[in-house]
């Protein structure tokens, strides 16, 4: 019996079905930036529909306005029952003259969020 390949639409459906479902990116709800001597401390409040160890917001970072990483705050476990939640990162050294930075959140499954939040430093 001759082989007939499945219709293209069936192949596309099968490929798309096999991809992981992309959930909402972690959302940055608030950022508090405080100067502490020569360095900065950032407290970032995130919300994310964590579902357990396989899918949770697993970090956030401070970036300069060109996208260079200045500090990274890993998150070591899911926060399924603590939403939103706040975690801090201290001793962040910023280049002289920095007046604003970006904060970007990450999800274990989906990676870095496309959106960043710009924080003006005072």
PyMOL CGO cylinders between C-alpha atoms (Angstrom):
from pymol import cmd
from pymol.cgo import CYLINDER

trace = [
    CYLINDER, 0.00, 0.00, 0.00, 1.50, 3.39, -0.95, 0.3, 1, 1, 1, 1, 1, 1,
    CYLINDER, 1.50, 3.39, -0.95, 2.38, 5.88, 1.79, 0.3, 1, 1, 1, 1, 1, 1,
    CYLINDER, 2.38, 5.88, 1.79, 0.54, 9.20, 1.80, 0.3, 1, 1, 1, 1, 1, 1,
    CYLINDER, 0.54, 9.20, 1.80, 1.86, 11.94, 4.02, 0.3, 1, 1, 1, 1, 1, 1,
    CYLINDER, 1.86, 11.94, 4.02, -0.65, 13.61, 6.33, 0.3, 1, 1, 1, 1, 1, 1,
    CYLINDER, -0.65, 13.61, 6.33, -2.03, 16.99, 5.33, 0.3, 1, 1, 1, 1, 1, 1,
    CYLINDER, -2.03, 16.99, 5.33, 0.09, 19.99, 6.25, 0.3, 1, 1, 1, 1, 1, 1,
    CYLINDER, 0.09, 19.99, 6.25, -2.51, 21.24, 8.74, 0.3, 1, 1, 1, 1, 1, 1,
    CYLINDER, -2.51, 21.24, 8.74, -2.25, 17.97, 10.68, 0.3, 1, 1, 1, 1, 1, 1,
    CYLINDER, -2.25, 17.97, 10.68, 1.54, 18.29, 10.82, 0.3, 1, 1, 1, 1, 1, 1,
    CYLINDER, 1.54, 18.29, 10.82, 1.34, 21.89, 12.03, 0.3, 1, 1, 1, 1, 1, 1,
    CYLINDER, 1.34, 21.89, 12.03, -1.19, 20.94, 14.70, 0.3, 1, 1, 1, 1, 1, 1,
    CYLINDER, -1.19, 20.94, 14.70, 1.01, 18.09, 15.91, 0.3, 1, 1, 1, 1, 1, 1,
    CYLINDER, 1.01, 18.09, 15.91, 4.06, 20.35, 16.08, 0.3, 1, 1, 1, 1, 1, 1,
    CYLINDER, 4.06, 20.35, 16.08, 2.24, 23.10, 17.91, 0.3, 1, 1, 1, 1, 1, 1,
    CYLINDER, 2.24, 23.10, 17.91, 0.62, 20.64, 20.31, 0.3, 1, 1, 1, 1, 1, 1,
    CYLINDER, 0.62, 20.64, 20.31, 4.07, 19.31, 21.24, 0.3, 1, 1, 1, 1, 1, 1,
    CYLINDER, 4.07, 19.31, 21.24, 5.39, 22.77, 22.22, 0.3, 1, 1, 1, 1, 1, 1,
    CYLINDER, 5.39, 22.77, 22.22, 5.22, 23.71, 25.89, 0.3, 1, 1, 1, 1, 1, 1,
    CYLINDER, 5.22, 23.71, 25.89, 2.35, 25.96, 26.81, 0.3, 1, 1, 1, 1, 1, 1,
    CYLINDER, 2.35, 25.96, 26.81, 3.60, 29.47, 27.42, 0.3, 1, 1, 1, 1, 1, 1,
    CYLINDER, 3.60, 29.47, 27.42, 2.06, 30.92, 30.54, 0.3, 1, 1, 1, 1, 1, 1,
    CYLINDER, 2.06, 30.92, 30.54, 1.95, 34.51, 31.63, 0.3, 1, 1, 1, 1, 1, 1,
    CYLINDER, 1.95, 34.51, 31.63, 5.34, 36.07, 32.17, 0.3, 1, 1, 1, 1, 1, 1,
    CYLINDER, 5.34, 36.07, 32.17, 6.19, 37.12, 35.70, 0.3, 1, 1, 1, 1, 1, 1,
    CYLINDER, 6.19, 37.12, 35.70, 4.73, 40.56, 36.31, 0.3, 1, 1, 1, 1, 1, 1,
    CYLINDER, 4.73, 40.56, 36.31, 6.72, 43.20, 38.16, 0.3, 1, 1, 1, 1, 1, 1,
    CYLINDER, 6.72, 43.20, 38.16, 4.21, 44.77, 40.52, 0.3, 1, 1, 1, 1, 1, 1,
    CYLINDER, 4.21, 44.77, 40.52, 6.53, 47.19, 42.34, 0.3, 1, 1, 1, 1, 1, 1,
    CYLINDER, 6.53, 47.19, 42.34, 10.19, 48.15, 42.72, 0.3, 1, 1, 1, 1, 1, 1,
    CYLINDER, 10.19, 48.15, 42.72, 11.79, 49.96, 45.64, 0.3, 1, 1, 1, 1, 1, 1,
    CYLINDER, 11.79, 49.96, 45.64, 15.35, 51.18, 45.01, 0.3, 1, 1, 1, 1, 1, 1,
    CYLINDER, 15.35, 51.18, 45.01, 17.36, 52.52, 47.94, 0.3, 1, 1, 1, 1, 1, 1,
    CYLINDER, 17.36, 52.52, 47.94, 20.92, 53.84, 47.96, 0.3, 1, 1, 1, 1, 1, 1,
    CYLINDER, 20.92, 53.84, 47.96, 22.98, 52.28, 50.74, 0.3, 1, 1, 1, 1, 1, 1,
    CYLINDER, 22.98, 52.28, 50.74, 26.32, 54.06, 50.76, 0.3, 1, 1, 1, 1, 1, 1,
    CYLINDER, 26.32, 54.06, 50.76, 28.09, 53.39, 47.47, 0.3, 1, 1, 1, 1, 1, 1,
    CYLINDER, 28.09, 53.39, 47.47, 25.71, 50.59, 46.40, 0.3, 1, 1, 1, 1, 1, 1,
    CYLINDER, 25.71, 50.59, 46.40, 21.99, 50.09, 45.84, 0.3, 1, 1, 1, 1, 1, 1,
    CYLINDER, 21.99, 50.09, 45.84, 19.38, 47.74, 47.27, 0.3, 1, 1, 1, 1, 1, 1,
    CYLINDER, 19.38, 47.74, 47.27, 16.41, 46.71, 45.12, 0.3, 1, 1, 1, 1, 1, 1,
    CYLINDER, 16.41, 46.71, 45.12, 13.22, 45.16, 46.50, 0.3, 1, 1, 1, 1, 1, 1,
    CYLINDER, 13.22, 45.16, 46.50, 11.09, 43.76, 43.67, 0.3, 1, 1, 1, 1, 1, 1,
    CYLINDER, 11.09, 43.76, 43.67, 7.52, 42.55, 44.04, 0.3, 1, 1, 1, 1, 1, 1,
    CYLINDER, 7.52, 42.55, 44.04, 6.51, 39.90, 41.48, 0.3, 1, 1, 1, 1, 1, 1,
    CYLINDER, 6.51, 39.90, 41.48, 3.36, 38.02, 40.66, 0.3, 1, 1, 1, 1, 1, 1,
    CYLINDER, 3.36, 38.02, 40.66, 3.26, 34.87, 38.54, 0.3, 1, 1, 1, 1, 1, 1,
    CYLINDER, 3.26, 34.87, 38.54, 0.91, 31.88, 38.31, 0.3, 1, 1, 1, 1, 1, 1,
    CYLINDER, 0.91, 31.88, 38.31, 3.47, 29.47, 39.83, 0.3, 1, 1, 1, 1, 1, 1,
    CYLINDER, 3.47, 29.47, 39.83, 2.31, 25.88, 39.54, 0.3, 1, 1, 1, 1, 1, 1,
    CYLINDER, 2.31, 25.88, 39.54, 5.13, 24.14, 41.43, 0.3, 1, 1, 1, 1, 1, 1,
    CYLINDER, 5.13, 24.14, 41.43, 8.74, 23.12, 40.91, 0.3, 1, 1, 1, 1, 1, 1,
    CYLINDER, 8.74, 23.12, 40.91, 8.33, 22.72, 37.15, 0.3, 1, 1, 1, 1, 1, 1,
    CYLINDER, 8.33, 22.72, 37.15, 6.99, 26.21, 36.48, 0.3, 1, 1, 1, 1, 1, 1,
    CYLINDER, 6.99, 26.21, 36.48, 7.64, 29.25, 38.64, 0.3, 1, 1, 1, 1, 1, 1,
    CYLINDER, 7.64, 29.25, 38.64, 9.17, 32.74, 38.60, 0.3, 1, 1, 1, 1, 1, 1,
    CYLINDER, 9.17, 32.74, 38.60, 12.80, 31.91, 39.22, 0.3, 1, 1, 1, 1, 1, 1,
    CYLINDER, 12.80, 31.91, 39.22, 14.56, 35.25, 39.18, 0.3, 1, 1, 1, 1, 1, 1,
    CYLINDER, 14.56, 35.25, 39.18, 14.84, 38.90, 38.31, 0.3, 1, 1, 1, 1, 1, 1,
    CYLINDER, 14.84, 38.90, 38.31, 17.71, 41.16, 37.33, 0.3, 1, 1, 1, 1, 1, 1,
    CYLINDER, 17.71, 41.16, 37.33, 18.80, 44.77, 37.25, 0.3, 1, 1, 1, 1, 1, 1,
    CYLINDER, 18.80, 44.77, 37.25, 19.90, 46.01, 33.83, 0.3, 1, 1, 1, 1, 1, 1,
    CYLINDER, 19.90, 46.01, 33.83, 21.38, 49.27, 32.66, 0.3, 1, 1, 1, 1, 1, 1,
    CYLINDER, 21.38, 49.27, 32.66, 19.49, 51.07, 29.90, 0.3, 1, 1, 1, 1, 1, 1,
    CYLINDER, 19.49, 51.07, 29.90, 21.57, 49.31, 27.24, 0.3, 1, 1, 1, 1, 1, 1,
    CYLINDER, 21.57, 49.31, 27.24, 20.65, 45.88, 28.62, 0.3, 1, 1, 1, 1, 1, 1,
    CYLINDER, 20.65, 45.88, 28.62, 23.86, 45.06, 30.50, 0.3, 1, 1, 1, 1, 1, 1,
    CYLINDER, 23.86, 45.06, 30.50, 23.21, 43.00, 33.64, 0.3, 1, 1, 1, 1, 1, 1,
    CYLINDER, 23.21, 43.00, 33.64, 24.20, 44.81, 36.83, 0.3, 1, 1, 1, 1, 1, 1,
    CYLINDER, 24.20, 44.81, 36.83, 22.70, 42.39, 39.36, 0.3, 1, 1, 1, 1, 1, 1,
    CYLINDER, 22.70, 42.39, 39.36, 20.82, 39.09, 39.46, 0.3, 1, 1, 1, 1, 1, 1,
    CYLINDER, 20.82, 39.09, 39.46, 18.42, 37.82, 42.12, 0.3, 1, 1, 1, 1, 1, 1,
    CYLINDER, 18.42, 37.82, 42.12, 17.73, 34.10, 41.69, 0.3, 1, 1, 1, 1, 1, 1,
    CYLINDER, 17.73, 34.10, 41.69, 14.54, 32.74, 43.25, 0.3, 1, 1, 1, 1, 1, 1,
    CYLINDER, 14.54, 32.74, 43.25, 15.15, 29.24, 44.58, 0.3, 1, 1, 1, 1, 1, 1,
    CYLINDER, 15.15, 29.24, 44.58, 11.60, 27.90, 44.91, 0.3, 1, 1, 1, 1, 1, 1,
    CYLINDER, 11.60, 27.90, 44.91, 8.01, 28.40, 43.75, 0.3, 1, 1, 1, 1, 1, 1,
    CYLINDER, 8.01, 28.40, 43.75, 5.69, 30.84, 45.51, 0.3, 1, 1, 1, 1, 1, 1,
    CYLINDER, 5.69, 30.84, 45.51, 2.39, 29.16, 44.74, 0.3, 1, 1, 1, 1, 1, 1,
    CYLINDER, 2.39, 29.16, 44.74, 0.70, 30.35, 47.94, 0.3, 1, 1, 1, 1, 1, 1,
    CYLINDER, 0.70, 30.35, 47.94, 2.47, 33.68, 48.30, 0.3, 1, 1, 1, 1, 1, 1,
    CYLINDER, 2.47, 33.68, 48.30, 1.35, 35.98, 45.50, 0.3, 1, 1, 1, 1, 1, 1,
    CYLINDER, 1.35, 35.98, 45.50, 2.50, 38.60, 44.92, 0.3, 1, 1, 1, 1, 1, 1,
    CYLINDER, 2.50, 38.60, 44.92, 5.82, 38.27, 46.75, 0.3, 1, 1, 1, 1, 1, 1,
    CYLINDER, 5.82, 38.27, 46.75, 8.80, 40.56, 47.34, 0.3, 1, 1, 1, 1, 1, 1,
    CYLINDER, 8.80, 40.56, 47.34, 12.49, 39.66, 47.34, 0.3, 1, 1, 1, 1, 1, 1,
    CYLINDER, 12.49, 39.66, 47.34, 15.50, 41.95, 47.67, 0.3, 1, 1, 1, 1, 1, 1,
    CYLINDER, 15.50, 41.95, 47.67, 18.99, 42.21, 46.26, 0.3, 1, 1, 1, 1, 1, 1,
    CYLINDER, 18.99, 42.21, 46.26, 21.60, 44.40, 47.90, 0.3, 1, 1, 1, 1, 1, 1,
    CYLINDER, 21.60, 44.40, 47.90, 25.14, 45.54, 47.15, 0.3, 1, 1, 1, 1, 1, 1,
    CYLINDER, 25.14, 45.54, 47.15, 24.36, 46.38, 43.52, 0.3, 1, 1, 1, 1, 1, 1,
    CYLINDER, 24.36, 46.38, 43.52, 27.07, 48.64, 42.15, 0.3, 1, 1, 1, 1, 1, 1,
    CYLINDER, 27.07, 48.64, 42.15, 25.88, 51.03, 39.46, 0.3, 1, 1, 1, 1, 1, 1,
    CYLINDER, 25.88, 51.03, 39.46, 28.11, 52.93, 37.05, 0.3, 1, 1, 1, 1, 1, 1,
    CYLINDER, 28.11, 52.93, 37.05, 28.68, 56.54, 38.06, 0.3, 1, 1, 1, 1, 1, 1,
    CYLINDER, 28.68, 56.54, 38.06, 26.00, 58.86, 36.71, 0.3, 1, 1, 1, 1, 1, 1,
    CYLINDER, 26.00, 58.86, 36.71, 23.32, 56.15, 36.38, 0.3, 1, 1, 1, 1, 1, 1,
    CYLINDER, 23.32, 56.15, 36.38, 19.90, 57.79, 36.74, 0.3, 1, 1, 1, 1, 1, 1,
    CYLINDER, 19.90, 57.79, 36.74, 17.67, 54.87, 35.78, 0.3, 1, 1, 1, 1, 1, 1,
    CYLINDER, 17.67, 54.87, 35.78, 17.80, 51.09, 35.42, 0.3, 1, 1, 1, 1, 1, 1,
    CYLINDER, 17.80, 51.09, 35.42, 15.53, 48.37, 34.13, 0.3, 1, 1, 1, 1, 1, 1,
    CYLINDER, 15.53, 48.37, 34.13, 14.18, 45.39, 36.05, 0.3, 1, 1, 1, 1, 1, 1,
    CYLINDER, 14.18, 45.39, 36.05, 13.43, 42.17, 34.15, 0.3, 1, 1, 1, 1, 1, 1,
    CYLINDER, 13.43, 42.17, 34.15, 11.79, 39.03, 35.56, 0.3, 1, 1, 1, 1, 1, 1,
    CYLINDER, 11.79, 39.03, 35.56, 12.34, 35.41, 34.56, 0.3, 1, 1, 1, 1, 1, 1,
    CYLINDER, 12.34, 35.41, 34.56, 10.23, 32.26, 34.57, 0.3, 1, 1, 1, 1, 1, 1,
    CYLINDER, 10.23, 32.26, 34.57, 11.84, 28.82, 34.90, 0.3, 1, 1, 1, 1, 1, 1,
    CYLINDER, 11.84, 28.82, 34.90, 9.85, 27.46, 31.95, 0.3, 1, 1, 1, 1, 1, 1,
    CYLINDER, 9.85, 27.46, 31.95, 9.49, 30.47, 29.66, 0.3, 1, 1, 1, 1, 1, 1,
    CYLINDER, 9.49, 30.47, 29.66, 12.74, 32.38, 30.29, 0.3, 1, 1, 1, 1, 1, 1,
    CYLINDER, 12.74, 32.38, 30.29, 13.20, 36.13, 30.52, 0.3, 1, 1, 1, 1, 1, 1,
    CYLINDER, 13.20, 36.13, 30.52, 10.08, 38.27, 30.13, 0.3, 1, 1, 1, 1, 1, 1,
    CYLINDER, 10.08, 38.27, 30.13, 10.12, 40.53, 27.10, 0.3, 1, 1, 1, 1, 1, 1,
    CYLINDER, 10.12, 40.53, 27.10, 8.96, 43.52, 29.12, 0.3, 1, 1, 1, 1, 1, 1,
    CYLINDER, 8.96, 43.52, 29.12, 11.09, 45.43, 31.59, 0.3, 1, 1, 1, 1, 1, 1,
    CYLINDER, 11.09, 45.43, 31.59, 10.19, 48.07, 34.14, 0.3, 1, 1, 1, 1, 1, 1,
    CYLINDER, 10.19, 48.07, 34.14, 12.23, 51.26, 34.10, 0.3, 1, 1, 1, 1, 1, 1,
    CYLINDER, 12.23, 51.26, 34.10, 13.13, 52.58, 37.57, 0.3, 1, 1, 1, 1, 1, 1,
    CYLINDER, 13.13, 52.58, 37.57, 14.28, 56.17, 38.08, 0.3, 1, 1, 1, 1, 1, 1,
    CYLINDER, 14.28, 56.17, 38.08, 16.92, 56.46, 40.76, 0.3, 1, 1, 1, 1, 1, 1,
    CYLINDER, 16.92, 56.46, 40.76, 16.77, 59.38, 43.16, 0.3, 1, 1, 1, 1, 1, 1,
]
cmd.load_cgo(trace, "trace")
